[in-house]
Amino acid sequence: LEAKFPWLDATGVAAGAYGSRNEGYFDPWGLLRAMRDGAKARGVAFVKAEAVSIEADKGVATAVRTKDGDALPCGVAVNCGGAFAAALAPPGD
């Protein structure tokens, strides 16, 4: 890419792609897999469960409660409930 675009600084870039027509190609599933693999390598655990609530103490997430009744302890919870996000949110402190 640097040969094609001399103004491009690719320092630290491990890979790149250039499509000469139709604006190239992007593989979102490949990116998702790479991000998931990287997270797993850093100790992240992925759990397949239905979240019903996020528990918090003083505005800090402490656990995610699942439909099965399990409480998954955490320090950070990302609420991806979309239109149902408010139902998952912890009550205000």
N, C-alpha and C positions, 0 to 999 in steps of 0.2 A: 504493500500500500504506500509506503514511503517513496518508492520509485515512481509511482503513478502520481502521487500528490506530495511534492517536495516540501510544502508548507506544513504537512502533517507531522506532529510529534507523537510517535508511537512508543515512547519510553514507558516501559512497564506493561505494555499491551502484549498478552500472550498469544492471541489469535485475532484474526480479522477476516472479513469477507468483502468482496467488491463484485457487484453485478453490473456488467456493462450495459444491460438494458433491464427494463421492468424494476428498477431500483433495488436489485439484489434480492436476497432471501434471508429470512430470519426464522429460526426454529424455536418457538417459545417453549415447547415441551423439553427440548434439549437444555435450555436455560434453566427451567424448573428443576429438571433432574440434577443438573450441576449444582444448583443452589441447595437442594435437599441433601445431596451427597456431602457437600461442604459442611452443612449444618450438622449432619450425623457425625462427621469426622471430628467435630468440635464438641460432641457430647449431647447434642439436642435429641430429645426423644419425641417421636411422632406417635400420637395416640389416635386411633380411630374410635371416636365416641361422640355422642350427641351432647353438647353443652347445654345446660339449662340455666346456669347462673354463674356469675363471677363474684367471688367473695373478696372483700377488701377491708383493710384496717387503715384508717386515717388517709384514705384516698389511694392506697397502694394495694395492688392486687395481691392476694395471699393464696387463693386457690380457685380452680375452675371446677364447679360441681357438674357431674354428668347425669344423664337420665338414669343410669344404673345406680346412682347414689354415691358413687365414688367422688372423693375430693382430691383433685390433682394439685398438689402444692406448687406455687410459682411465685416469682417476684415480679413478673411482667406477664400480662395477658393481652393478646391482640383480639379485639372484638370484631369479628368478620361476619356478624349476623345479618348484614344488609338491612332489609326492611324490618327485621326482627331484633335488631341490635339493642333497642331500648329494653326489651324483655330480659336480656342477658346482663345488662349493666347493673353494677352494685348500687344499692340505695345510697344516697348522699350521706356523708358523715356529719 
